[in-house]
Amino acid sequence: MTFPLAGIPVAVRSIQAFNSLDEIGEIIVVCRVGQTAVYRRMVEEYHLDKVTSIVTGGDTRQASVFQGVRAISNSWKLLAIHDGARPLVCREVIVRCLENALRHGAATAAVPVKDTIKRGTPNGMIAETVDRSTLYAAQTPQVFDLLLYCSAMDMALENRMDFTDDCQLAELAGARVFLSPGDYSNLKITTREDIKLAEMLLEENGPALPDLAAEAGAVQEFSERDEREEGQEAPPAPPAAGLRIGHGYDVHKLDPKRKLILGGVEIPYEKGLLGHSDADVLLHAVMDALLGAAALGDIGQHFPDNDPAYQGADSLLLLERVGELLGKAGFQVVNIDGVVVAQAPKLKPFIPQMRRNIAQALGVDVSQVSVKATTEEGMGFTGTKKGISSHAVCLLEWKPAGM
C-alpha cells in the first residue's frame, strides 16, 4: 500500500482519513515484514501524529489484526479496524460506524449489493438467482466494543479458529453486527483498474459522494428564504455553489538586512526579502489566490502596507485570518499549488515544512498543499538574484449551509 494514488501513498490516504478525526485517539499501523522503516518515514513526512505504533503483521489477516490489537496502549471504548487498501473512506462513513458501534456493540460499513447474484453449480451452470434485497457488501471500517473484540480474539486463539472478516470473529463471541451505511466510493484497491477508478473519483468527486438528503434540505432552506413579504429588501445573492479557481502572484526585492522567510520557514541565506510585513512571497501569493477565488478582494485590501499593525507581521498569522474569512463565507479549500521562483538559495530541503505550515494555518490536510521551487536560469529579476517571486493557484468549494 506504499504505491501512490494521485501522488500520495495509498496507505497514507487511508491513515489520514482517521488521523484527521477528533473521535480517534490512537492509530496502530500493521504492515508487512521489512516495511516498518518505510512506514515510519511516511508517518513522519505526512505528519500522521496519532500513529503510536507500527507493527509487523502475521501470516493471515486475523493474525495481523491481533498483532495490532496487542499494541494498543490505552483502554479505549471502541476498536476500529480498517483496510489500508481503502483510501477513499470519508469522514461520514467512519463517524456513522463509530456511533452505531456505541449503540449496538459492533458495526461495519456496508452497501447494498447492486448486481444480480447467481448461485452456481460445480459444473458452472446457474443453480438459482439469489434474492439480493437483503444482501450487503461489507466494507471497512469495522468497529467493535474493544472488550468484546478481545474476548472474541481469545476464543479464536483458544479454539485455533481463523477468519477472513472481523465481523465473523465478533459473531463467534455472540455479537450482532449492525450494518452501518457505507459508500460505493469506498472501494478496495486490488488491481490497476481500481487505481484508475480511484484517481477518477478523487479528481471528479473527492473521497465522498454527495449527501443527497442534506442537499435536498439546503434547497428547501433557500426556497423558504425566497417566500418573503412583498416590498422586503432581498438579501445579497449567495455565490453559485461549486468550485472556484484562484491565482495569486507576489514579488519582493532581496535585501542584505532582512531575514529570508518563505512559507513560514526561515531560510539560511545572506539576504532576505524587503517588505512591510515579513515579505513572505509564497504565503502572499497563496493568500491572493484564496481571496481571489472567493471574490473577497486581495491582501492589500485586508492587510494594507501603510497600516502600522502589519509592520513586520508574521504572514502565517495573516494566512490564518484569510482562512477564517473563507470559512465565514462558506468556502472550503480543496487544494493549493504554489511555486517559488528563486535563483538562490536551494529550497528543496525546506518544502515539506512549508507545506505543513500552510496546511496547519488553513486547517487542511498537508496532502491538499503542493509547493515547488524553480529558477529562471539566470535571466530577469529573479535570475540575477535581485528578488524572489511566487505564483499560486487554488481550488475552493462553496456549499450552502447544511450541505
Secondary structure, DSSP 8 states (H G I E B T S, - for coil): --SEETTEEHHHHHHHHHHT-TT---EEEEE-TT-HHHHHHHHHHTT-TTEEEEEE--SSHHHHHHHHHHT--S--SEEEE--TT-TT--HHHHHHHHHHHHHHSEEEEEEE--S-EEEE-TTS-EEEEE-GGG-EEEEEEEEEEHHHHHHHHHHHHHTT---SSHHHHHHHTT---EEEE--TT-----SHHHHHHHHHHHHHT-SS---HHHHHHHHHHHHHHH---TT---------SEEEEEEEEEEEEEETTS-EEETTEEE--S-EE-SSS---HHHHHHHHHHHHHTT---HHHHS-TT-GGGTT--HHHHHHHHHHHHHHTTEEEEEEEEEEE-SSS--GGGHHHHHHHHHHHHT--GGGEEEEEE--TT-HHHHTTSEEEEEEEEEEEE--TT-
